Amino acid sequence: MEHPGFQHEALIYDGPAEYLAGTVPFIQAGIEAGQPVLVAVGPEQAALLRRELGADASRVDFTDMREVGRNPATIIPLWREFVDAAGGRPVLGIGEPVWASRSDAALEECRRHESLLNVAFDGGPAWDLLCPYDAVSIGDDIIEKVAQSHPCLRRRGRREPSARFEPSPDCFAGELPPPSATPETFEFEERGLAEVRRRVAAAASEVGMASGGVADVVTATSELAANSVVHGGGGGALRLWRDQGRLLVEVEDRGRIEDPLVGRLRPDVSQQGGRGLWLANKLCDLVQIRSGERGTKVRLHALAPEMAFV
């Protein structure tokens, strides 16, 4: 709240008392300044904050991060809409995208999401975002990486710049873990797009997905495969496998993605490309992208109905 532009801080807390000590004064400062306040956290954290804020809780908008942030790639659009709705007024947010039941894949995408927040709001309106991290439940390896994605850290009442902050990471770099089972593989070109859709529909039905879920993952994959035909060298490879109730769908091609925010910002009507990944993020539980000189892999995670969170 001290400097113009986007202020992105992490709060590392140990237990409810430290959580409230770090978040409530932050919220109250925004309320007193007349700023719109949006809190996107889990149900337990929201209940703690409502009790502590008392009557002031009515001046705060709450949303369940376990729903709106199930896929980490959908969190930036949430904050973008909130910031844009303020019409240039400074706003304040609290976002807690990491919780203990997240899968390893989702935790890795949360790490990349936090770094991309700095890209998405660089040079934009002034606003403040505080990201709490539960040091007890999520482990030291995750906490260590928080310093790389947040310019400022708060812990045990202290607030200081992060000496390990990385302002411009390559969030498409690295490799995805190999498939946990031998995948069904299909090499496709334009004339094979119908077969791509057929294979994905069959695999989604076999994992127990309802008709709406089957349609979603087929649509998302079809968009990615079409992108491979147009932008990825004329075709690509489809891989399908199951892992603990999840259907994993991977599309690989020879193209390279340059825009770090592709799929995270709503495509403009005149924009060339980006709609496929935007749609995939809307329709799937998790989307992972790795892209570089050797090409691009996009991995879609679709859950069976009984699985609550990624």
PyMOL commands that set and color helices and strands:
alter all, ss='L'
color gray80, all
select helices_A, chain A and resi 16-32+43-59+65-68+72-85+104-120+140-149+190-206+211-231+275-283
alter helices_A, ss='H'
color red, helices_A
select strands_A, chain A and resi 6-13+37-41+61-64+91-95+127-134+152-155+158-161+184-189+235-243+246-253+286-292+295-303
alter strands_A, ss='S'
color yellow, strands_A
deselect
rebuild
show_as cartoon
